[in-house]
């Protein structure tokens, strides 16, 4: 059971920040300078204008980068800011989660610049996959993405049942 205070904070945050639910997977290329054009379909979903900022960070669980719309990042940071910084584990988590975080902006052509150190670490070629993960965009090396999606050790049906099988619709 969720306490009413937590529900109130959750609702205030979701009303304050427009929740984004992105859809799609896109094959893209980065140019030699590391510039990546956001696909038009993603721009439309984001309602992106040329002054839009994003947060680029390393993924916690996968060998990819995450591109967070700024307001989504703000929502995440508001949740993280509720952690007690006088608990070492919380402080360590915050430091590691935000390590290497960068603000990136769209240039006049609608591209983002992936910093060279991240390009070398995460991408073997310029063939990339942008895939949506609800409210963020994951940026993958194409081969790495295919390997993760086609991993024979993961039975997607079993995973679906385990993760979503006990969820009940909230009919209130």
N, C-alpha and C positions, 0 to 999 in steps of 0.2 A: 504494500500500500504506500502511495506517495503522500507525503505531508502537504497540506494546502499551501504552505509557504513556498515549497519547491514548485508547485504548479503555478503559483502566481508569478514567480520569477521567470519560469519557462514561458508563460504566456506573454509577459511584458517584453521579454527579449524577442520572441517571434513576431510580435506586433511591431516592435521598434525596427527590427531588421527584416527585410523582405527575404524569405526563405527561397533559395534557388533549388530547383530540381531539374538538373541537366540530363539530356538524353543524347546518346550517340557515341560512335567510335569512328575515328578519322585517321587515314594514313596521310602523313605530311612529310615534308623535308625541311631541314634546317639548312640555311645557306652557309657558305664558308665562314662567315662572321658569327654564326650561331643565332641568326635571326629566324624566328618561326612565325609564319603567318597563321593567325587564328582562322579556322574555317568560318565561312559566312554563316553556316547553320548555328555554330556556337555563339557567334556574335549576336545573332538574332535572339537566341534564348537568353543570353546575358543582358540584352538591351544595352550593349556596349557602346559607349561613345569614345571618341579619341582621347579623352582625358581620364579614362578609367585606369585605376591602379589595381594591381594584383600582387599577391604574396606568393613567392616561389620558395619551396622548401623541399628537403629530402623526405621521402616517405618513411614512416616508422617501420612498416612491415615488408615492403617490397623494394626491389632495386629500380626505383623510378623516382621522378620528381612530381610534386603536387603543385598545381596552380590554383590558388584560392582567390575567388573574387574578394575584394577588400572587405565588403560588409560581412561576408561569411567568416572571414578571418577575425573580424572584430567580435562577432558572436562567439567564436571559439575562444578567443582571448578573454572575453567576459566570463565564460565558464571556468577557464583556467585560473583567472584572477580570484576565484572564490577559494582556491587552495590555501591552506595555512603555510606561509613561507618559513615559519619557524619549525616545521617538520622537515628534516633533512631529505627524506625520500621525495617529498613534494618539490623542494627546491631543486634537487637533482633532476627530476622529471622535467620541470620547467626549462632548466638550462639545456637539457638534451633535446627537448622538443623544439625549442626555438633556435638551436644552433644552426648557423648558416642561413637563416631566413633572410630573404631579399625582397625588397619592393621592386617590382618591374612595371613599367608603363608601356602602353602601346605607342609605337612611333607613328608618324604621319601616314604611313602605309598600312597600319593595322597589324604590325608585327611586334612580338616581344623578343628581347635579347636574352638568350640563355648564357650566363657567364661562362667563360672558357674553362674554369676549373670544374664546373658541373658538367659541361659538355664532354670533357675528357673522362670523367669518372663514370658517367652513366650511359654514354652513347658511343658505340664502336663505329658507327657510320652516321650518315645524315638522314637515314630512313627512320622516321619516328611514327609512333601511334599515339594519338590523343584519345583518351577514353574517359567518359564521364563516370564519376562515382558519387552519384546523388547531387552533392553541392560543390564538388571540386572537379578539377580536370587532372587526370594522371597523364604524365608525359613519359612514354616508354621508348626504349630502343625496340625497333620492330621485332627483332629476333627474340629478345627477352620476353616481350609481351606474348608472342606466339608460344614460347616454351611454357609460360605460366598458365595460359588459357588451355593448352593441350596437355597439361601434366597428367600422365596416366595414373599417378598415385592418388589423385583426388577424384573421388566419385561425386560428381555434382548433385546427383539425386540424393545421396546419403547426406551430403553437406546441407542441402536445402531442407531436408526433413529435420535434421538436428538443429539447425539455426532457426527455422521458421515454423516448424511443425507444431510447437506448443503455443504459438502466438494466437491470441483471441482478439477478435475485432472489438474495439471499444464502441459500444452501442449507446453510450450515454449522451 
